[in-house]
Amino acid sequence: MATYEQALELVDLLTSELIRRRTEIDRNSDYYQGKQRLKFASDQFAKFHGDRYKDFSDNWVQVVADSPVERMTVTGFQASGEETADKELWECWQINGLDADSQMGFLGSINSARSFLLVWGDPDDPDMPVVTFEDASQCIVAYEPGSRRNRRAALKSWQDGNQEFATLYLADEVWKFARPLSQQSKSPQLADVDEAIGLWLPPGEQRRRRTWEPREMGKEPNPQPNPMGVVPMVELPNKPMLVEEPISDVSGVTAMQDAINLLWAQLFTASDYASFPQRVILGAERPVIPKLNSAGEIVGTQAVDLDKFQVDRVAWITGKDAHIAEWQAANLTMYTQIIEVAVGHLAAQTRTPQHYLVGKMANLAEGALLAAETGLVKRVQEKHLWSGQGLREGARLIALAKGETAKARALRSGRVLWADAESRSHAQMADALLKLKDIGFPFQWLALRYGLTPTEIADVVALREKEAEMDPMAAVGRMMAPGAPGAGPNSDGGEDQDDEAAA
């Protein structure tokens, strides 16, 4: 049991770490959504064209992040020692809408390096726990010293209106706090102005206003006991490391994405200027603008800003000796060739198939396409392994929330069932499954391999049994089976039944 001071200290510690992580999380989220500022441009280019392309992006980050998510589909959970998938777990998965929300959770893990799964019992329905995927910008898990799996505490922090809320999950209790929304939600430093009310406050008053206070929830106690006995939040890391933090798939793409955006901006600018041949003016004085006084009289001249000519490309030339020379426009195909090379590097670095990015395909054999997707398939299978550990622990938490300790123990060493990460045609899949059936694999295992969920498999098995009952030849076979009524002289049916069966 933690004291109030210990819980408050832990909330402050986890909140500060969460704020530190948000910088990269928000940046990766912006890149995924195409909010990418122009970078790597020279000072001269940024001066004249930076604002022109401030909202432009050739967004490849989204393709890189989406490509593995579309192949990460959970089809069920199987406890250790069980022959089939757990139907109750799958029912809980579907009732909580996780067949759809899991896709958002996996995408969040790829973008933000981690996502979270939260399980909590529903007092109105003890047999159906509430399970949600949580974003890395709002959640954090603290582990025991020297451990990567033993969870010490978890925090969920979010903002609503002018309030900031925090829920601290411990193994034996849950604390709930709130405080006025302030600058501390973005930075751990205290400002001199309270952002929630817009007034200057003395440092002591600032600190008092921004200290977490217990959040009252009606008759609900605070802290309230945790009947599960474990921290009910699980982390789903992306590319976990032994020492360092997990790595986002987006973080390694942003630099090349910035380079591609710059090349497109330069290409657009060059094509704009290529609309007119480039010219140089020889033998003319620099143009000037007359200065007028209040009476309209010319009192002097002012040289025209040459920077304006570079943008407007319009000039008035006077002088009998002035003439213009010109030269050919730049070769614009150079830019497109470099962009294709940059996209190819991006595909190789992220193991994204070229035909996902390039957008054009030749007449490739089916085997060549499968070979081209090998890197993506292995990438997805790695994510199955990383996310599968967290999902398996989440399935255990669901069993604990329902009070099923024996099932929770079996699920701890169970496995998560995934749809096939490799893309195959129905003909290929059917042929492969038929060959596996011929060497003895059971039907339900083949159905799981095909990608059916446990519920769908149960429906298929019931339909097969119903069809078998309606088949007259199958009925004769059941009657002729040993031990069936009228099957032979040793049966209990007598000679009349034997004659009838023989007929």
Steps between C-alpha positions, in 0.01 A plus 500: 500500500637838397453811710352817353845663483651195327218486245531873432876475455456210260242693297733800470789277394300315234339822374841661448621199302179498296545869416855427385375231263228715349744707293592208276149352513343825377765542231445147365124552506538819297719323244249216467222752432710688243571805717860537388686829489756565225851410622856479361436802273773759447451845654436653157242237402324520837493882478314513169309169492475372858149633559389379160555134593431517873188281468631262232614142566544190289397276788678161491497466880136395497563224247793364700296496823180360347658214304563267799179595684281366220655154561473502880163338571435306822275198446490353851673394822594148603587401856778256575376139494184583304433355155291788369481875536321651799147609397435710811815704445406560140152607607655754737731616220208564266263654755768756587541579129865395501493344154489862378676680787793259484589643159523846657708355783746334262527819295564698816776259596666538159479881507573567867728201577242358742130473578314359801220261589289577808271243667257578780194327641154639433297517823174482302613188311761299694522241222598755233810711584564832325804477270641800312807583295670817626727752328863552599440874548271427796641186664823375652604182684772488767688173548682354795874582506691265269183354345337550160176316585419532871277806512523721806243765408313653206362847439236637266491880470264699280340843465131586492381860492710705739593200713782248486432152635727216604430142606779307670474120480685291758485126562273538804326836456405777258544874570317778315618861486409828328637853471429816297634484147832685486821539305636199682305276264752602233810566707605385847613855584268730695421830329427834667156519341226251571389398149168370628385839633739741324619672821841552652541310822778491760721187483344350812148550367608364161627184660190463714265538204697255288531226759292191436193470719296184565219463249168418658277255311175503700489213748797330337796480743830666411721305499289203402622140527629315196345151516717373213818508709717623211548829313216486242684681217733330251750660264518394133848611388623542143857385434589454869866528603688336785605832653364787291135589450288348220546650154227646281487402134428865419807646670737350245293623204464870581841611372453338158143633493636854552750449217226381262282800588790738427570336164135538400501865608812565294348315205182710516704818522727401212202405284340834581809687384542265203169629365703799379859484366747648748628841390769750594491874422818658360592866441223657708497709810343358810129602502392758753171629639443878528432650840216757519428763758155597625454728196575220255841635401796269443752557776724197443520136400511165675658183358257214435547200726650230277356230727159596364614423143597146609144434614292707256728444195379833352723804423481826304826564317599840357811596302592466135792266566307254718457144373407162646682166490347167603597139572323166503285386794623233743440128441203421725524121459802515728269574793260214430790255470637607838153474656463144371837410651397658832173305504694182420730563798196557719348170383821309570551654844144426613457167318197637316441336158595721206161456336340654811696821440596535136147460369591323177547131429630293213375156403642322804438135580304418813810350659692821436234704679510264798878533511468879487277488809732275703645793693157632592381152603800458733442849636138413579596169660743684727218730607281195563765382744547838673130586525403140569674502838297798613175362357556167672547684830187700419306175455626392842378829649154438352485163674615657829236772469239223476647314798619203290844444651550154349431626149725802565783265589446300181481814285830624637673234292238492223522663161336762283354384167572728203379505143770401249742788443575382147267604221382203294222441251207281604612234253849485653363488854247227416765290328739532796229411753388199296854363500524554877169315542633206300790456741269501801442854628156535669226716353485758781875563478466548125211742554713707737779499244253622240425798722161418650424620850399252774136606463509445125666160546225392741239607245675309222529185714128520586411539132718200407323286760161618377587416139627158609169427674310590183721283278324157441826319430642630826190370679555151352861517612396582855256209499768260377754617757595242767282533808220679318146352527458232235867505403554124535424179690662633820278805511189541707273544201416133431477315169221720363712811541799320348294414193375859480851639528625260236220603268 
